[in-house]
Amino acid sequence: MSSNNSGRNRTLVPEARQGLNRLKTEVASEVGLNDYENQDKGNLTSRQNGSVGGYMVKHMIESYEQQL
């Protein structure tokens, strides 16, 4: 069975890309990864990359809950 990654890492709302990139940079800075947008992500550990994604989700959930 072949793997199909065509749907992964695709921004569903293209206008949101800039905001997501800004959030990613802010979160990376919070977890101690400065200059994240210019780093080769392949040189980071899975834990470092995963922390950025995990904290992004946490921030998005907190933001949504505050809007309720």
C-alpha positions in Angstrom: 0.0 0.0 0.0 1.5 3.3 -1.0 1.5 6.4 1.3 -0.3 9.5 0.0 0.9 12.7 1.7 -0.9 15.1 -0.7 -3.3 16.2 2.0 -0.7 16.8 4.7 0.6 20.2 5.7 -1.9 21.9 3.4 -3.4 25.1 4.7 -7.2 24.9 4.1 -7.6 28.6 4.3 -4.7 30.2 2.3 -5.3 33.6 3.9 -4.4 32.0 7.3 -0.9 31.0 6.3 0.7 34.2 7.4 -1.0 34.0 10.8 0.0 30.4 11.3 3.6 31.2 10.4 3.6 34.0 12.9 2.2 31.7 15.6 4.7 29.0 14.8 7.6 31.5 15.2 6.2 32.8 18.5 5.7 29.3 19.9 9.2 28.2 18.7 10.7 31.2 20.6 8.7 30.3 23.7 10.2 26.7 23.7 13.7 28.1 23.1 14.1 27.7 19.4 15.2 31.2 18.2 15.4 32.0 14.5 13.1 29.0 13.8 11.9 30.1 10.4 15.5 30.1 9.1 16.5 26.8 10.6 16.8 23.6 8.7 14.0 21.6 10.4 15.8 18.4 9.5 18.5 19.2 11.9 16.1 19.6 14.9 15.1 16.6 17.0 11.6 15.1 16.7 11.0 16.4 20.2 11.8 20.0 19.3 9.7 19.9 16.1 6.9 18.2 18.0 7.0 20.7 20.8 6.3 23.5 18.4 3.3 21.8 16.8 2.0 20.7 20.2 2.2 24.2 21.7 0.6 25.7 18.6 -2.4 23.4 19.1 -2.5 24.3 22.8 -2.5 28.1 21.9 -5.3 27.6 19.3 -7.5 25.7 21.7 -7.0 28.3 24.5 -7.8 31.1 22.0 -11.0 29.3 20.9 -12.1 28.6 24.5 -11.7 32.3 25.4 -13.9 33.2 22.5 -16.7 31.0 23.8 
